[in-house]
Amino acid sequence: MDIRGTLGSAYRLVGDLQEGFALNQPLSAFAVAALGLLDEDDPAYALDVVSIIEATLEDPRPVLMAQQFAARGEAVAQMKADGLDYDERMDLLEDVTWPRPLADLLEEALERYRVHHPWVCAEDLSPKSVVREMYETAMTFGEYVGRYQLSRAEGILLRYLSDAYRALRQTVPLADRTEALDDVIEWLGEVVRQTDSSLVDEWEALVAPDRAAPDEVRPGTARLLSENPRALRIMVRQSMIRRVELLSRRAYAALAALDPGLTEAQWAAAGADYFAEYADVGTGPEARGPALFVVSEGPGEWAVAQILDDPEGDRDWRITARLDLAATDEAGELVLTTLGLAPA
């Protein structure tokens, strides 16, 4: 059957729906309709789907306020650097808020949708970027809490991530799912499970009550990360992309703070060699793609390489690292050590 209602067109049928499919948010039906506005071939498709779903969820207000506070702080610093006076800065700050991906697209689409669905409340739409930001910046739950000083709102953040995970799994029809989107969903489920496994386990028990619980998952106890290789691989890939982004900004101190593998001086020296050869480092969709990420799985550890997307297309430089599986399982988060930045 097909539930995709439309933004002004007749209903049409799509393919099969997944087990546990549900439209349990006020704007879930609109979200399904809005998926038709996206191009599956767009490299940003998976994260744009996340943004559509996030826009229909209840706001985690403390998180959004923290994002806005951080954004305004960065904006003020840039305005001061640009020489703007106080009154000009205060006027411009009124327009600075938390990240709102696809806001214009979704607000316009909702107006068209409400022509045929006048009972839908426009105020229920709230574009935001929490899941998307965590994924794009490869932050762990703890790092995200630290970034925005959310120690008093950890429960609100965790519940929001759990709600987003359920909504992505339940609301997005199978016909609109891609491998990249499935990767995001798998990653998000593991983030929630590693933080509090009971949230995911209880929901999965409701969706499939007859399914036997995995032996390795115990109530309130997260399973070992190595027991979910797909999610672990995604986490490692995102962590390596984070290193690429920091390298692109020549943020050598931040790179050195990620792990004890290379010192700031070593990162700076290797970075200087790279930038003597190339003007910049790519960080776009192609740079993030699986073709530039290499993993060799060995007993007890993974050898990892992130190939750099240089402007000449040579792709001979790479960041190499080692993942300690036992230490990762014990810590409940990646124990990834950078080995070097050099041409292959």
C-alpha positions as a Markdown table, in Angstrom:
| # | Residue | x | y | z |
|---|---|---|---|---|
| 1 | Met | 0.0 | 0.0 | 0.0 |
| 2 | Asp | 1.0 | 3.6 | -0.3 |
| 3 | Ile | 0.4 | 6.2 | 2.4 |
| 4 | Arg | 2.3 | 9.0 | 0.8 |
| 5 | Gly | -0.2 | 11.9 | 0.8 |
| 6 | Thr | 0.9 | 14.8 | -1.0 |
| 7 | Leu | 1.7 | 18.4 | -1.2 |
| 8 | Gly | -1.3 | 19.2 | -3.3 |
| 9 | Ser | -1.5 | 16.0 | -5.5 |
| 10 | Ala | -3.5 | 12.9 | -5.3 |
| 11 | Tyr | -2.5 | 10.0 | -3.0 |
| 12 | Arg | -0.3 | 7.4 | -4.6 |
| 13 | Leu | 0.8 | 4.0 | -3.4 |
| 14 | Val | 4.4 | 3.1 | -2.5 |
| 15 | Gly | 5.9 | -0.3 | -1.7 |
| 16 | Asp | 6.0 | -2.4 | 1.4 |
| 17 | Leu | 6.1 | -0.9 | 4.8 |
| 18 | Gln | 8.4 | -2.1 | 7.5 |
| 19 | Glu | 7.3 | -4.0 | 10.6 |
| 20 | Gly | 6.1 | -1.5 | 13.3 |
| 21 | Phe | 5.4 | 1.2 | 10.7 |
| 22 | Ala | 3.6 | 4.1 | 12.5 |
| 23 | Leu | 2.6 | 7.7 | 12.1 |
| 24 | Asn | 2.7 | 8.6 | 15.7 |
| 25 | Gln | 3.7 | 12.3 | 15.6 |
| 26 | Pro | 1.2 | 15.1 | 14.7 |
| 27 | Leu | 3.2 | 15.8 | 11.5 |
| 28 | Ser | 4.3 | 12.2 | 10.6 |
| 29 | Ala | 2.0 | 12.0 | 7.5 |
| 30 | Phe | 3.4 | 15.4 | 6.4 |
| 31 | Ala | 7.0 | 14.0 | 6.9 |
| 32 | Val | 6.2 | 11.0 | 4.7 |
| 33 | Ala | 4.8 | 13.4 | 2.0 |
| 34 | Ala | 7.8 | 15.7 | 2.3 |
| 35 | Leu | 10.2 | 12.8 | 1.6 |
| 36 | Gly | 9.1 | 13.1 | -2.0 |
| 37 | Leu | 10.7 | 16.5 | -2.2 |
| 38 | Leu | 14.2 | 15.0 | -1.9 |
| 39 | Asp | 16.4 | 13.4 | -4.5 |
| 40 | Glu | 17.7 | 10.0 | -3.4 |
| 41 | Asp | 20.8 | 10.5 | -5.6 |
| 42 | Asp | 21.8 | 13.7 | -3.7 |
| 43 | Pro | 24.7 | 12.9 | -1.4 |
| 44 | Ala | 22.9 | 14.8 | 1.4 |
| 45 | Tyr | 19.8 | 12.7 | 1.0 |
| 46 | Ala | 20.2 | 10.6 | 4.2 |
| 47 | Leu | 20.8 | 13.6 | 6.4 |
| 48 | Asp | 18.0 | 15.5 | 4.8 |
| 49 | Val | 15.6 | 12.7 | 5.7 |
| 50 | Val | 16.9 | 13.0 | 9.2 |
| 51 | Ser | 16.2 | 16.7 | 9.1 |
| 52 | Ile | 12.6 | 16.1 | 7.9 |
| 53 | Ile | 12.0 | 13.7 | 10.8 |
| 54 | Glu | 13.6 | 16.0 | 13.4 |
| 55 | Ala | 11.4 | 18.9 | 12.3 |
| 56 | Thr | 8.4 | 16.9 | 13.4 |
| 57 | Leu | 9.6 | 15.9 | 16.8 |
| 58 | Glu | 9.0 | 17.7 | 20.1 |
| 59 | Asp | 11.7 | 20.3 | 20.8 |
| 60 | Pro | 14.4 | 19.4 | 23.4 |
| 61 | Arg | 14.3 | 23.1 | 24.5 |
| 62 | Pro | 17.5 | 23.0 | 26.8 |
| 63 | Val | 19.5 | 21.6 | 23.9 |
| 64 | Leu | 18.2 | 24.1 | 21.4 |
| 65 | Met | 18.8 | 27.0 | 23.7 |
| 66 | Ala | 22.4 | 25.8 | 24.2 |
| 67 | Gln | 22.9 | 25.6 | 20.5 |
| 68 | Gln | 21.5 | 29.1 | 20.1 |
| 69 | Phe | 23.7 | 30.4 | 22.8 |
| 70 | Ala | 26.8 | 28.9 | 21.2 |
| 71 | Ala | 25.8 | 30.2 | 17.7 |
| 72 | Arg | 25.3 | 33.7 | 19.1 |
| 73 | Gly | 28.6 | 33.6 | 20.8 |
| 74 | Glu | 30.4 | 32.7 | 17.6 |
| 75 | Ala | 28.4 | 35.3 | 15.7 |
| 76 | Val | 29.3 | 38.1 | 18.2 |
| 77 | Ala | 33.0 | 37.1 | 17.9 |
| 78 | Gln | 32.8 | 37.3 | 14.1 |
| 79 | Met | 30.9 | 40.6 | 14.2 |
| 80 | Lys | 33.5 | 42.1 | 16.5 |
| 81 | Ala | 36.2 | 41.0 | 14.1 |
| 82 | Asp | 34.3 | 42.6 | 11.3 |
| 83 | Gly | 34.2 | 45.9 | 13.2 |
| 84 | Leu | 30.5 | 46.1 | 13.8 |
| 85 | Asp | 29.4 | 48.4 | 16.7 |
| 86 | Tyr | 27.2 | 47.2 | 19.6 |
| 87 | Asp | 23.8 | 48.3 | 18.2 |
| 88 | Glu | 24.5 | 46.6 | 14.9 |
| 89 | Arg | 25.5 | 43.4 | 16.7 |
| 90 | Met | 22.4 | 43.4 | 18.8 |
| 91 | Asp | 20.1 | 43.9 | 15.8 |
| 92 | Leu | 21.8 | 41.1 | 13.9 |
| 93 | Leu | 21.8 | 38.7 | 16.8 |
| 94 | Glu | 18.0 | 38.6 | 16.7 |
| 95 | Asp | 18.2 | 36.5 | 13.6 |
| 96 | Val | 20.8 | 34.0 | 15.0 |
| 97 | Thr | 19.2 | 30.8 | 16.3 |
| 98 | Trp | 19.9 | 27.1 | 16.5 |
| 99 | Pro | 20.6 | 25.2 | 13.3 |
| 100 | Arg | 17.4 | 24.8 | 11.2 |
| 101 | Pro | 18.2 | 22.6 | 8.1 |
| 102 | Leu | 15.6 | 22.7 | 5.3 |
| 103 | Ala | 13.5 | 25.3 | 7.2 |
| 104 | Asp | 12.5 | 27.3 | 4.1 |
| 105 | Leu | 11.7 | 24.1 | 2.1 |
| 106 | Leu | 9.6 | 22.5 | 4.9 |
| 107 | Glu | 7.7 | 25.7 | 5.8 |
| 108 | Glu | 6.7 | 26.3 | 2.2 |
| 109 | Ala | 5.8 | 22.6 | 1.8 |
| 110 | Leu | 3.7 | 22.6 | 4.9 |
| 111 | Glu | 1.7 | 25.6 | 3.7 |
| 112 | Arg | 0.9 | 23.7 | 0.5 |
| 113 | Tyr | 0.1 | 20.6 | 2.5 |
| 114 | Arg | -2.3 | 22.4 | 4.8 |
| 115 | Val | -4.5 | 23.5 | 1.8 |
| 116 | His | -5.7 | 19.9 | 1.7 |
| 117 | His | -5.2 | 19.1 | 5.4 |
| 118 | Pro | -6.4 | 22.3 | 7.1 |
| 119 | Trp | -6.5 | 20.6 | 10.5 |
| 120 | Val | -2.7 | 20.4 | 10.6 |
| 121 | Cys | -1.1 | 22.9 | 12.9 |
| 122 | Ala | 1.8 | 24.9 | 11.4 |
| 123 | Glu | 3.3 | 25.4 | 14.9 |
| 124 | Asp | 4.0 | 21.7 | 15.1 |
| 125 | Leu | 6.8 | 22.1 | 12.5 |
| 126 | Ser | 10.1 | 22.9 | 14.2 |
| 127 | Pro | 13.2 | 22.4 | 12.1 |
| 128 | Lys | 16.3 | 21.6 | 14.2 |
| 129 | Ser | 19.5 | 19.7 | 14.0 |
| 130 | Val | 20.5 | 17.5 | 17.0 |
| 131 | Val | 20.8 | 14.1 | 15.5 |
| 132 | Arg | 22.2 | 15.5 | 12.3 |
| 133 | Glu | 24.8 | 17.7 | 14.1 |
| 134 | Met | 25.9 | 14.8 | 16.2 |
| 135 | Tyr | 26.4 | 12.6 | 13.1 |
| 136 | Glu | 28.1 | 15.3 | 11.0 |
| 137 | Thr | 30.5 | 16.2 | 13.7 |
| 138 | Ala | 31.0 | 12.6 | 14.8 |
| 139 | Met | 30.4 | 13.4 | 18.5 |
| 140 | Thr | 29.7 | 10.8 | 21.1 |
| 141 | Phe | 26.8 | 11.4 | 23.6 |
| 142 | Gly | 29.3 | 12.5 | 26.2 |
| 143 | Glu | 31.1 | 14.9 | 23.8 |
| 144 | Tyr | 27.9 | 16.5 | 22.7 |
| 145 | Val | 26.9 | 17.0 | 26.4 |
| 146 | Gly | 30.3 | 18.6 | 27.0 |
| 147 | Arg | 30.1 | 20.7 | 23.9 |
| 148 | Tyr | 26.9 | 22.4 | 25.0 |
| 149 | Gln | 27.2 | 22.0 | 28.8 |
| 150 | Leu | 24.1 | 19.8 | 29.0 |
| 151 | Ser | 24.9 | 17.9 | 32.2 |
| 152 | Arg | 21.6 | 19.0 | 33.7 |
| 153 | Ala | 19.7 | 18.0 | 30.5 |
| 154 | Glu | 21.2 | 14.7 | 29.7 |
| 155 | Gly | 17.9 | 12.9 | 30.2 |
| 156 | Ile | 16.1 | 15.3 | 27.8 |
| 157 | Leu | 18.8 | 14.8 | 25.2 |
| 158 | Leu | 18.8 | 11.0 | 25.5 |
| 159 | Arg | 15.0 | 10.8 | 25.3 |
| 160 | Tyr | 15.1 | 13.0 | 22.2 |
| 161 | Leu | 17.6 | 10.8 | 20.5 |
| 162 | Ser | 15.5 | 7.7 | 21.4 |
| 163 | Asp | 12.4 | 9.4 | 20.0 |
| 164 | Ala | 14.3 | 10.3 | 16.8 |
| 165 | Tyr | 15.5 | 6.7 | 16.4 |
| 166 | Arg | 12.0 | 5.3 | 16.8 |
| 167 | Ala | 10.6 | 7.9 | 14.3 |
| 168 | Leu | 13.3 | 7.2 | 11.7 |
| 169 | Arg | 12.7 | 3.4 | 12.0 |
| 170 | Gln | 8.9 | 3.6 | 12.1 |
| 171 | Thr | 8.0 | 6.5 | 9.9 |
| 172 | Val | 10.3 | 6.4 | 6.9 |
| 173 | Pro | 8.9 | 3.8 | 4.4 |
| 174 | Leu | 11.2 | 1.1 | 3.2 |
| 175 | Ala | 10.9 | 2.6 | -0.3 |
| 176 | Asp | 12.6 | 5.8 | 0.9 |
| 177 | Arg | 15.4 | 4.0 | 2.8 |
| 178 | Thr | 18.9 | 4.0 | 1.4 |
| 179 | Glu | 22.0 | 2.3 | 2.6 |
| 180 | Ala | 23.4 | 5.6 | 3.8 |
| 181 | Leu | 20.2 | 6.3 | 5.8 |
| 182 | Asp | 20.2 | 2.8 | 7.3 |
| 183 | Asp | 23.8 | 3.6 | 8.4 |
| 184 | Val | 22.6 | 6.7 | 10.2 |
| 185 | Ile | 19.7 | 4.8 | 11.8 |
| 186 | Glu | 22.1 | 2.0 | 12.9 |
| 187 | Trp | 24.5 | 4.5 | 14.3 |
| 188 | Leu | 21.8 | 6.4 | 16.2 |
| 189 | Gly | 20.4 | 3.2 | 17.7 |
| 190 | Glu | 23.8 | 2.2 | 19.0 |
| 191 | Val | 24.4 | 5.7 | 20.5 |
| 192 | Val | 21.2 | 5.4 | 22.5 |
| 193 | Arg | 21.9 | 1.8 | 23.4 |
| 194 | Gln | 25.4 | 2.5 | 24.6 |
| 195 | Thr | 24.1 | 5.4 | 26.7 |
| 196 | Asp | 21.0 | 3.5 | 28.1 |
| 197 | Ser | 20.2 | 0.2 | 26.4 |
| 198 | Ser | 16.9 | -0.1 | 28.2 |
| 199 | Leu | 15.3 | 2.6 | 26.0 |
| 200 | Val | 16.0 | 0.8 | 22.8 |
| 201 | Asp | 15.4 | -2.7 | 24.2 |
| 202 | Glu | 12.0 | -1.7 | 25.6 |
| 203 | Trp | 10.9 | -0.2 | 22.3 |
| 204 | Glu | 12.0 | -3.2 | 20.3 |
| 205 | Ala | 10.1 | -5.4 | 22.6 |
| 206 | Leu | 7.0 | -3.4 | 21.9 |
| 207 | Val | 7.5 | -3.6 | 18.2 |
| 208 | Ala | 8.2 | -7.3 | 18.1 |
| 209 | Pro | 7.0 | -8.8 | 21.4 |
| 210 | Asp | 7.5 | -12.4 | 20.2 |
| 211 | Arg | 11.1 | -11.9 | 19.2 |
| 212 | Ala | 13.5 | -13.4 | 21.7 |
| 213 | Ala | 15.8 | -10.9 | 23.3 |
| 214 | Pro | 19.5 | -11.3 | 22.2 |
| 215 | Asp | 21.5 | -13.2 | 24.8 |
| 216 | Glu | 24.2 | -10.5 | 24.8 |
| 217 | Val | 21.8 | -7.7 | 25.8 |
| 218 | Arg | 20.8 | -7.6 | 29.4 |
| 219 | Pro | 18.3 | -5.2 | 30.9 |
| 220 | Gly | 20.0 | -1.8 | 31.5 |
| 221 | Thr | 23.3 | -3.1 | 30.2 |
| 222 | Ala | 24.6 | -2.1 | 26.8 |
| 223 | Arg | 26.0 | -4.8 | 24.6 |
| 224 | Leu | 29.6 | -4.7 | 23.6 |
| 225 | Leu | 30.3 | -2.3 | 20.7 |
| 226 | Ser | 32.2 | -5.0 | 18.9 |
| 227 | Glu | 29.1 | -7.1 | 18.8 |
| 228 | Asn | 27.5 | -4.6 | 16.3 |
| 229 | Pro | 30.2 | -4.4 | 13.6 |
| 230 | Arg | 28.1 | -2.2 | 11.3 |
| 231 | Ala | 27.5 | 0.5 | 13.9 |
| 232 | Leu | 31.1 | 0.3 | 15.0 |
| 233 | Arg | 32.4 | 0.7 | 11.5 |
| 234 | Ile | 30.1 | 3.8 | 11.0 |
| 235 | Met | 31.4 | 5.3 | 14.3 |
| 236 | Val | 35.0 | 4.8 | 13.2 |
| 237 | Arg | 34.3 | 6.3 | 9.8 |
| 238 | Gln | 32.7 | 9.3 | 11.4 |
| 239 | Ser | 35.6 | 9.7 | 13.8 |
| 240 | Met | 38.1 | 9.6 | 11.0 |
| 241 | Ile | 36.0 | 12.3 | 9.1 |
| 242 | Arg | 36.2 | 14.4 | 12.2 |
| 243 | Arg | 40.0 | 14.3 | 11.9 |
| 244 | Val | 39.8 | 15.3 | 8.3 |
| 245 | Glu | 37.6 | 18.3 | 9.1 |
| 246 | Leu | 40.0 | 19.4 | 11.9 |
| 247 | Leu | 42.9 | 19.0 | 9.5 |
| 248 | Ser | 41.2 | 21.1 | 6.9 |
| 249 | Arg | 41.1 | 23.9 | 9.5 |
| 250 | Arg | 44.7 | 23.2 | 10.6 |
| 251 | Ala | 43.3 | 22.7 | 14.1 |
| 252 | Tyr | 46.3 | 20.7 | 15.2 |
| 253 | Ala | 45.7 | 21.2 | 19.0 |
| 254 | Ala | 42.2 | 19.8 | 18.6 |
| 255 | Leu | 43.5 | 16.9 | 16.6 |
| 256 | Ala | 46.1 | 16.1 | 19.3 |
| 257 | Ala | 43.4 | 16.2 | 21.9 |
| 258 | Leu | 41.4 | 13.4 | 20.2 |
| 259 | Asp | 43.8 | 10.6 | 21.2 |
| 260 | Pro | 47.4 | 10.1 | 22.4 |
| 261 | Gly | 48.7 | 8.9 | 19.0 |
| 262 | Leu | 50.2 | 12.1 | 17.6 |
| 263 | Thr | 51.3 | 15.3 | 19.4 |
| 264 | Glu | 50.3 | 18.7 | 18.3 |
| 265 | Ala | 53.8 | 19.2 | 16.9 |
| 266 | Gln | 53.6 | 16.0 | 14.9 |
| 267 | Trp | 50.2 | 16.9 | 13.5 |
| 268 | Ala | 51.5 | 20.3 | 12.5 |
| 269 | Ala | 54.6 | 19.0 | 10.8 |
| 270 | Ala | 52.6 | 16.4 | 8.8 |
| 271 | Gly | 50.0 | 19.0 | 8.0 |
| 272 | Ala | 52.6 | 21.4 | 6.7 |
| 273 | Asp | 53.9 | 18.7 | 4.4 |
| 274 | Tyr | 50.4 | 18.1 | 3.1 |
| 275 | Phe | 49.6 | 21.7 | 2.6 |
| 276 | Ala | 52.9 | 22.4 | 0.9 |
| 277 | Glu | 51.6 | 20.0 | -1.8 |
| 278 | Tyr | 47.9 | 20.7 | -1.8 |
| 279 | Ala | 45.9 | 23.9 | -1.2 |
| 280 | Asp | 43.1 | 22.3 | 0.9 |
| 281 | Val | 41.5 | 19.1 | 2.0 |
| 282 | Gly | 38.0 | 18.0 | 0.8 |
| 283 | Thr | 35.3 | 17.6 | 3.5 |
| 284 | Gly | 32.2 | 17.3 | 1.3 |
| 285 | Pro | 30.1 | 14.3 | 0.5 |
| 286 | Glu | 32.7 | 12.6 | -1.7 |
| 287 | Ala | 35.3 | 13.0 | 1.0 |
| 288 | Arg | 32.9 | 11.3 | 3.4 |
| 289 | Gly | 32.1 | 8.5 | 1.1 |
| 290 | Pro | 32.9 | 4.8 | 1.8 |
| 291 | Ala | 35.4 | 4.7 | -1.2 |
| 292 | Leu | 37.9 | 6.7 | 0.8 |
| 293 | Phe | 37.5 | 4.7 | 4.1 |
| 294 | Val | 39.5 | 1.5 | 4.4 |
| 295 | Val | 39.3 | -1.0 | 7.3 |
| 296 | Ser | 41.3 | -4.2 | 7.8 |
| 297 | Glu | 39.7 | -6.2 | 10.6 |
| 298 | Gly | 42.3 | -8.2 | 12.5 |
| 299 | Pro | 42.2 | -10.2 | 15.8 |
| 300 | Gly | 41.7 | -7.7 | 18.6 |
| 301 | Glu | 42.1 | -4.6 | 16.5 |
| 302 | Trp | 41.2 | -2.9 | 13.3 |
| 303 | Ala | 43.7 | -1.1 | 11.0 |
| 304 | Val | 42.0 | 2.0 | 9.7 |
| 305 | Ala | 42.9 | 4.4 | 6.9 |
| 306 | Gln | 41.0 | 7.6 | 5.8 |
| 307 | Ile | 42.2 | 8.6 | 2.3 |
| 308 | Leu | 42.3 | 12.4 | 1.9 |
| 309 | Asp | 40.3 | 14.0 | -0.9 |
| 310 | Asp | 42.9 | 16.3 | -2.3 |
| 311 | Pro | 42.0 | 18.9 | -4.9 |
| 312 | Glu | 44.2 | 17.2 | -7.6 |
| 313 | Gly | 42.5 | 13.9 | -7.2 |
| 314 | Asp | 45.7 | 12.1 | -6.4 |
| 315 | Arg | 44.4 | 10.6 | -3.2 |
| 316 | Asp | 47.8 | 9.4 | -2.0 |
| 317 | Trp | 47.7 | 11.0 | 1.5 |
| 318 | Arg | 45.9 | 9.3 | 4.3 |
| 319 | Ile | 45.3 | 9.3 | 8.0 |
| 320 | Thr | 46.0 | 5.9 | 9.6 |
| 321 | Ala | 44.8 | 4.7 | 12.9 |
| 322 | Arg | 44.3 | 1.6 | 15.1 |
| 323 | Leu | 41.1 | 0.6 | 16.9 |
| 324 | Asp | 41.6 | -1.5 | 20.0 |
| 325 | Leu | 38.5 | -3.7 | 20.2 |
| 326 | Ala | 39.0 | -4.9 | 23.8 |
| 327 | Ala | 39.6 | -1.3 | 25.1 |
| 328 | Thr | 36.6 | -0.1 | 23.0 |
| 329 | Asp | 34.3 | -2.7 | 24.6 |
| 330 | Glu | 35.5 | -1.9 | 28.0 |
| 331 | Ala | 35.1 | 1.9 | 27.6 |
| 332 | Gly | 31.8 | 1.7 | 25.7 |
| 333 | Glu | 33.2 | 4.1 | 23.2 |
| 334 | Leu | 35.9 | 4.2 | 20.5 |
| 335 | Val | 39.5 | 3.7 | 21.6 |
| 336 | Leu | 41.0 | 4.9 | 18.3 |
| 337 | Thr | 44.7 | 5.9 | 18.1 |
| 338 | Thr | 46.0 | 7.9 | 15.2 |
| 339 | Leu | 49.2 | 6.4 | 13.8 |
| 340 | Gly | 50.1 | 9.0 | 11.2 |
| 341 | Leu | 49.4 | 11.4 | 8.4 |
| 342 | Ala | 51.4 | 10.7 | 5.3 |
| 343 | Pro | 51.3 | 9.6 | 1.7 |
| 344 | Ala | 50.7 | 5.9 | 1.1 |
